[in-house]
């Protein structure tokens, strides 16, 4: 029975189709009923990141439109890793990859439904790859891949001069074999992934045609970039991880809150499930009243809720408000406060508590004791959101939040944390 609306129209409006094998054929396929599709995730790190989130949420959109997802965690392909422009990957041990497979599996599961008529299925390509002999692999898979076409791939061309191992050169065969296996055994007809995977995606479609005479489809989502064209997903601390142990939910929230005005509409379309009318209203507000940062606030709240949950998002918003005078800092949990202050910058001190002047200098909010004294005299020095007017003021243990933190602020926006040991 055909689905009521064609999800491809929604994906196009959200800017999620960068490439497609045949857009009309793909639209026809999605209009014929519940299509089985797959998207893969290689466990080349202990956590998924922002780029993977694009694929997870796209899979969620397709499932909510009535289509059937197969989420593949690459226990085999993760042992190798897709070739990068920057050079050879470091190969991880089997035990490490197995651990990361489970971590990645747990991160994907909350976004998909594993019940109902179009229940999701989680698969691991190690299951059908580990027992495959080299001879069978070369005869059944390698035979269908002309070397000249493999050499023409952009990532291969960029690596030829510096060198690329046969291992990474052959990665496209493994990923293509995944599509063939799912096509044969599960009737999966569509694969999608990031635009940097386009060569691998079309390799699978071509393998199905050459080996089985079958017809399959693929599309790629765009690479999400900043307004200047540089890549997102990198912060001063590394990738924009989804694991709260690798990136605090507060830092995650702040990333989205600081989105550029030029990009916020695009990010709302890709990363939230807000309706077209809601997003277009936020587009107007961003254009007409950018100082309100309405789009950024909606983006940060919705994406953080998707990834870290509503309760954690509420704690983050409370912390953000309290840090700038909108609430009682003592009401915040030490963990949430600590995560927020580490983003602002912290200084550790031991021993007796120094004066407000010395704290301002130690934290870097003032370059000298004289500058700190002038800040106090001008009414711009705050401790835990309380204005300090006495330059000789020394905090007491009562001022220490959660037994660990003092919050300093200079004026309205400059802030620093003092961590006591």
C-alpha positions in Angstrom: 0.0 0.0 0.0 1.6 3.3 -1.0 2.5 5.8 1.7 0.3 8.9 2.0 3.1 11.3 1.0 6.4 10.9 -0.6 9.2 11.4 2.0 11.6 12.4 -0.7 9.8 15.7 -1.1 10.4 16.3 2.6 14.1 15.3 2.4 14.6 17.6 -0.6 13.0 20.6 1.2 15.2 20.0 4.2 18.3 20.0 1.9 19.1 16.4 2.6 19.6 15.2 -1.0 23.1 16.1 -2.3 23.4 13.2 -4.8 21.1 10.5 -6.1 21.5 7.6 -8.5 18.1 8.5 -10.2 15.9 10.9 -8.3 12.8 10.0 -10.3 13.3 6.3 -9.7 14.0 6.9 -6.1 10.8 8.9 -5.7 8.9 6.2 -7.4 10.4 3.5 -5.1 9.5 5.5 -2.0 5.9 6.0 -3.4 5.2 2.2 -3.8 5.0 1.3 -0.1 7.4 0.5 2.7 11.0 0.5 1.2 13.7 -1.4 3.0 16.8 0.9 3.3 20.1 0.8 5.1 22.7 3.2 6.4 26.0 2.2 7.8 28.2 3.4 10.7 31.8 2.4 11.0 33.1 2.1 14.7 36.4 4.0 14.0 35.9 5.9 17.3 34.3 5.2 20.7 31.4 7.5 19.8 29.3 8.8 16.9 29.5 12.5 16.1 27.6 15.4 14.4 28.1 14.0 10.9 26.7 10.6 11.9 23.7 12.4 13.5 22.7 13.6 10.1 22.4 10.0 9.0 20.6 8.8 12.2 18.0 11.5 11.9 17.5 10.9 8.2 16.9 7.2 9.0 14.4 8.3 11.6 12.6 10.5 9.1 12.3 7.7 6.6 11.0 5.3 9.3 8.4 7.8 10.5 7.3 8.0 6.9 6.6 4.3 6.9 9.8 2.9 5.5 11.9 0.1 7.0 15.4 0.8 8.3 18.4 -1.5 8.5 21.1 0.1 10.7 24.5 -1.4 9.9 27.3 -1.2 12.4 30.6 -2.1 10.6 32.4 -4.6 12.8 34.3 -5.6 9.7 34.7 -2.3 7.8 35.5 -0.7 11.1 38.6 -2.9 11.3 39.9 -1.0 8.2 38.2 2.4 8.0 37.2 4.4 4.9 40.2 6.0 3.2 40.7 9.7 4.1 42.4 12.5 2.3 44.8 13.0 5.2 46.5 9.6 5.1 46.3 6.1 6.4 44.2 5.3 9.4 45.7 3.6 12.4 44.3 0.1 12.6 42.5 -0.8 15.8 42.5 -4.2 17.5 39.6 -6.6 17.2 38.7 -6.1 20.9 38.7 -2.4 20.5 36.4 -2.5 17.5 34.1 -4.9 19.2 33.8 -2.5 22.1 33.1 0.4 19.8 30.5 -1.6 17.9 28.5 -2.0 21.1 28.9 1.7 22.0 27.7 2.8 18.5 24.9 0.3 18.6 23.6 1.7 21.9 23.8 5.3 20.5 21.8 4.5 17.4 19.0 2.4 19.1 17.1 5.2 20.9 16.4 7.0 17.6 14.7 4.1 15.8 11.7 1.9 16.6 12.3 -1.8 16.7 8.6 -2.7 16.9 5.7 -2.6 14.5 5.2 -3.2 10.8 8.3 -1.3 9.7 10.5 -2.2 12.7 14.2 -1.4 12.4 16.8 -4.1 12.2 20.4 -3.8 13.5 23.0 -5.7 11.6 26.8 -6.1 11.9 28.8 -6.8 8.7 31.3 -8.8 10.6 28.7 -11.6 10.7 28.9 -12.2 6.9 32.5 -11.0 6.3 34.6 -12.8 8.9 34.1 -16.3 7.4 34.6 -15.3 3.8 37.7 -16.7 2.2 40.1 -14.5 0.2 39.5 -16.6 -2.9 35.7 -16.3 -2.7 36.0 -12.5 -2.0 38.2 -12.0 -5.1 36.0 -14.2 -7.4 32.6 -13.1 -6.2 33.2 -9.4 -5.4 36.5 -8.2 -6.8 35.7 -9.5 -10.3 33.0 -6.8 -10.6 35.3 -3.8 -9.9 37.4 -2.4 -12.7 40.6 -1.0 -11.3 40.5 2.1 -13.6 37.2 3.1 -12.0 38.5 2.6 -8.5 41.6 4.7 -9.3 39.3 7.5 -10.5 37.7 7.9 -7.1 38.6 11.4 -5.7 39.9 10.1 -2.4 42.1 7.6 -4.2 43.4 10.2 -6.6 44.3 12.5 -3.8 46.3 9.7 -2.0 48.1 8.2 -5.0 51.2 10.4 -4.8 51.6 10.1 -1.0 50.6 6.4 -1.1 47.5 4.4 -0.2 47.6 0.8 1.1 45.8 -2.0 -0.7 43.7 -2.4 2.5 42.1 1.1 2.2 42.0 1.0 -1.6 39.8 -2.1 -1.3 37.4 -0.6 1.3 34.8 0.2 -1.4 34.5 -3.6 -2.2 33.6 -4.4 1.4 31.0 -1.7 1.7 29.5 -2.6 -1.7 29.4 -6.2 -0.5 27.3 -5.1 2.4 24.7 -3.7 0.1 24.7 -6.9 -2.0 24.3 -9.0 1.1 21.3 -6.9 2.4 19.8 -6.8 -1.1 19.9 -10.6 -1.4 19.0 -11.6 2.1 16.7 -8.8 3.3 15.4 -7.2 0.1 17.0 -3.9 1.0 16.7 -1.6 -2.1 18.1 1.8 -1.0 21.3 2.8 0.7 22.2 6.4 1.8 25.1 8.0 3.5 27.1 11.2 3.6 28.3 12.8 0.4 31.9 11.8 1.2 30.6 8.2 0.8 29.2 8.7 -2.7 31.8 6.5 -4.4 31.0 3.7 -1.9 27.3 4.1 -2.3 27.3 3.9 -6.1 29.8 1.0 -5.9 27.1 -1.0 -4.1 24.4 -0.1 -6.6 26.7 -1.1 -9.4 27.7 -4.4 -7.8 24.1 -5.4 -7.4 23.5 -4.7 -11.1 26.7 -6.5 -12.3 26.4 -9.6 -10.0 22.6 -10.1 -9.8 21.2 -8.0 -12.6 19.2 -6.2 -9.8 18.1 -2.6 -9.5 19.0 -0.6 -6.3 19.1 3.0 -5.4 21.3 5.4 -3.4 21.4 8.9 -2.3 23.8 11.0 -0.3 23.2 13.7 2.3 25.3 16.9 2.0 28.4 17.7 4.0 27.3 20.3 6.6 29.7 23.2 6.5 30.1 26.6 8.2 29.2 29.8 6.3 32.8 30.1 5.0 32.7 26.5 3.6 34.9 24.9 6.3 33.8 21.7 8.0 31.6 21.6 11.0 32.0 18.9 13.7 35.3 20.2 15.0 35.6 22.2 18.2 38.7 23.2 20.2 38.3 19.9 22.1 37.9 17.8 19.0 34.9 16.3 17.2 31.3 17.2 18.2 30.7 13.9 19.9 27.3 12.5 20.9 28.7 10.7 23.9 28.3 12.9 27.0 31.6 11.5 28.5 33.5 12.9 25.5 31.6 16.2 25.1 29.5 17.6 27.9 25.8 18.2 27.1 26.4 21.8 28.1 29.2 22.2 25.5 27.0 20.4 23.0 24.1 22.9 23.7 26.4 25.9 23.4 27.7 24.7 20.0 24.2 24.9 18.5 23.4 28.1 20.4 26.4 29.7 18.7 25.3 28.8 15.2 25.9 31.5 12.5 22.8 33.4 11.4 23.5 32.4 7.8 23.4 28.7 8.7 20.8 28.4 11.4 17.9 27.8 8.9 19.9 25.0 7.2 20.7 23.4 10.6 17.1 23.6 11.7 16.0 21.7 8.6 18.6 19.0 8.9 18.8 18.4 12.7 15.3 19.1 14.0 11.8 17.7 13.5 10.2 21.1 13.6 7.5 21.6 10.9 8.0 23.6 7.8 5.8 26.4 9.1 7.8 26.6 12.4 11.1 26.7 10.6 10.0 29.3 8.1 8.7 31.4 11.0 12.2 31.1 12.6 13.8 32.1 9.3 11.8 35.3 9.3 12.7 36.1 12.9 16.4 35.4 12.3 16.4 37.8 9.3 14.3 40.5 10.9 15.5 40.3 14.5 18.8 38.5 14.6 19.6 39.9 18.1 16.8 37.7 19.6 18.7 34.5 18.3 15.3 32.8 18.1 16.6 30.2 15.6 19.7 29.4 17.5 17.7 28.9 20.8 15.2 26.6 19.1 18.0 24.7 17.4 20.0 24.2 20.6 17.0 23.1 22.6 15.7 20.7 20.0 18.9 19.0 19.1 20.1 18.7 22.7 16.8 17.2 23.7 17.1 14.7 20.8 20.6 13.6 21.9 20.6 14.1 25.6 17.0 14.2 26.7 14.5 16.8 28.0 15.7 16.7 31.6 19.3 17.3 30.8 18.4 20.1 28.4 16.3 21.8 31.1 19.3 21.6 33.5 21.5 23.2 30.8 19.1 26.0 30.2 18.8 26.6 33.9 22.6 26.7 34.2 22.9 29.1 31.2 20.4 31.4 32.8 21.9 31.2 36.3 25.4 32.0 35.1 24.3 35.3 33.9 22.1 36.3 36.8 18.9 34.5 35.8 18.7 32.1 38.7 20.4 30.8 41.9 23.7 29.1 41.1 23.4 27.1 44.3 20.4 25.3 42.8 22.6 23.8 40.0 24.1 20.4 40.3 27.9 20.5 40.6 28.3 18.4 37.4 26.2 20.8 35.3 27.8 23.9 36.8 31.3 22.4 36.3 30.6 21.6 32.7 29.3 25.1 32.1 32.3 26.7 33.8 34.8 24.6 31.9 33.4 26.0 28.7 33.9 29.5 30.0 37.4 28.7 31.4 38.4 27.6 34.9 41.4 28.1 37.2 42.3 25.7 40.0 43.5 26.9 43.4 44.4 25.2 46.6 44.8 26.3 50.2 43.1 29.4 51.7 40.7 31.5 49.7 42.3 34.7 48.4 40.6 38.1 48.0 38.3 39.0 45.2 41.2 41.0 43.6 43.5 38.0 43.6 40.8 35.8 42.2 40.2 38.1 39.3 43.9 38.1 38.5 44.3 34.4 38.9 41.3 33.7 36.6 42.5 36.1 33.9 39.5 38.4 34.2 42.0 41.1 35.1 45.6 41.4 34.0 46.7 43.1 37.2 45.7 43.8 40.8 45.2 47.4 39.8 42.9 46.5 36.9 41.0 44.2 39.2 40.6 46.9 41.9 39.3 49.4 39.2 36.8 46.7 38.1 35.5 46.4 41.6 35.3 50.2 42.0 33.3 50.6 38.8 30.8 48.0 40.0 31.7 45.4 37.4 32.9 42.6 39.7 30.6 39.7 40.6 31.0 36.6 42.7 28.2 34.0 42.2 26.1 36.7 40.6 26.5 39.0 43.6 28.1 42.3 43.0 31.2 42.8 45.1 32.0 46.4 46.1 34.8 45.8 48.6 38.2 45.2 47.0 39.4 43.4 50.1 36.5 41.0 50.2 37.5 37.4 50.8 35.0 34.6 50.0 34.1 32.1 52.7 33.2 28.4 52.5 29.6 29.4 52.4 30.2 31.0 49.0 31.7 27.8 47.5 29.1 26.0 45.4 28.9 22.3 45.8 32.0 22.3 47.8 34.0 23.1 44.6 33.1 26.1 42.6 33.3 29.9 42.7 31.8 31.8 39.8 33.4 35.1 38.8 32.0 37.6 36.3 33.3 40.8 35.0 30.5 43.0 33.6 27.7 41.2 31.7 29.5 38.7 29.6 33.0 37.9 30.8 33.0 34.9 33.1 35.4 32.4 34.7 35.2 29.6 37.2 37.5 28.9 40.2 37.8 25.2 41.1 38.9 24.6 44.7 41.0 21.6 45.7 
